[in-house]
Amino acid sequence: MLSSSARLLRLLSLLSSRPSWTCAELAERMEVTDRTVRRDVARLRDLGYCVDSEAGPWGGYRLRAGSRVPPLILDDEEALAVAVGLREAALSDALGGDQAALSALLKLRQVLPRHTAERLVDLDDAFVSLPGSERPQVRPGLLLELAIACREGRRARLSYTDGEGRTTVRDIDPYRLVHAARRWYVVARDVDRDQWRTFRADRIDRFQPTGHPADLTDPPDPAQLVSHNIANGPYPLSATVRLPLPLSEALRLIPPTIGTHRPDGEHATVVDIGGPDPDGLARYLLGLGTPLRVLAPDPVREALSRRARELAEANACATEASAG
């Protein structure tokens, strides 16, 4: 005789396997009485499952979608299929919300039976991505490892290759995962340097938890740190400009992957923008098509003024020529 909990799982599995069951059919398959079937159906309804019933000799029970998400019962193959799908959604942004996909994968991975989890690892090792996409690929399974380290607050050691191709081994205290500009970033404290840093997940070659607790004292705003590093990190020059626009409008004009924003009152925003040189920054700022003031540095301000004068003079000459 099955226990009460095991019997409920068996009943739910049967109801999910075909559109409708009579009470007698369920009782026969589960080797219980009709009364037990009715009582177990009532318990499933209490748990949030919507089980419809129809009276009469040809009536029966039917499982339908409900108004809230009840506990799900998946067999090994179904759990494996869901885990693989969630992982691919997190890596590819296919659902437009890979943070949710990664969170769901983390929850599912924690409750998978050991043999099912091992099969998922085997699949991770076997998967190969075809070349052709310019977007860097994250190693299969790495996002989940990073998410677990952030959640458990455990120090980890990683082998990391920076933008110039140099590979180093770092001890980090992982804090958060951030998705920006179609890439994944790890916000973590660099233990040796005692600094909060960002690491691109696709540049992590090896990742191994050390078992030591992480020191997450005074963590930064993860999104702001990633935004600042993306906007200013790769460039040798940074300019600070003031836009006569509220923060929401400034973010639409200059995306957070281009600049780091901070409000300057209700109707203005100060933005830090990185660029290759003063002239390149001046060209970008002119292209915004909105009044602005360069707060620093002087070479960018001078380059912007020079280009604005050249543009005004060229248009003044064109106006005189057409009038003549």
JOGI-V254045 format. One line per field, one symbol per residue. ss: DSSP state (H for helix, E for strand, - for the rest). burial: I if it has 24 or more other ideal C-beta (glycine too) atoms within 12 Angstrom, else O. A space follows every 10 residues. Layout:
ss=???
burial=???
This chain:
ss=---HHHHHHH HHHHHHH--- E-HHHHHHHH ---HHHHHHH HHHHHH---E EEE------- EEEE------ -----HHHHH HHHHHHHHHH HH-----HHH HHHHHHHHHH H--HHHHHHH HHHHHH---- ---------- -HHHHHHHHH HH-EEEEEEE E-----EEEE EEEEEEEEEE --EEEEEEEE ----EEEEEE HHHEEEEEEE EEE------- -HHHHHHHHH HH----EEEE EEE---HHHH HHH-----EE EEE-----EE EEEEE--HHH HHHHHHH--- -EEEEE-HHH HHHHHHHHHH HHHHHHHHHH HHH-
burial=OOOOOOIIII IIIIIIOOOO IIIOOIIOOI OIOOOIIIOI IOOIIOOOIO IOIOOOOOOI IOIOOOOOOO OOIOOOOOII OIIIOIIIII IIOOOOOIIO IIIIIIOIIO OIOOOIOOOI OOOIOOOOOO OOOOOOIIII IIIIIIIIII OOOIIIIIOI OOOOOOOOOI IIIIIIIIII IOIIIIIIII IOOOOIIIII IIIIOOIOIO OOOIOIOOOO OIIIIIIIII IIIOIOIIII IIIOIOIOOI OOIIOIIIII IIOOOOOIII IIIIIOOIOO IIOIIIOIOO OIOIIOOOOI IOIIOOIOOO OOOOOOOOOO OOOO
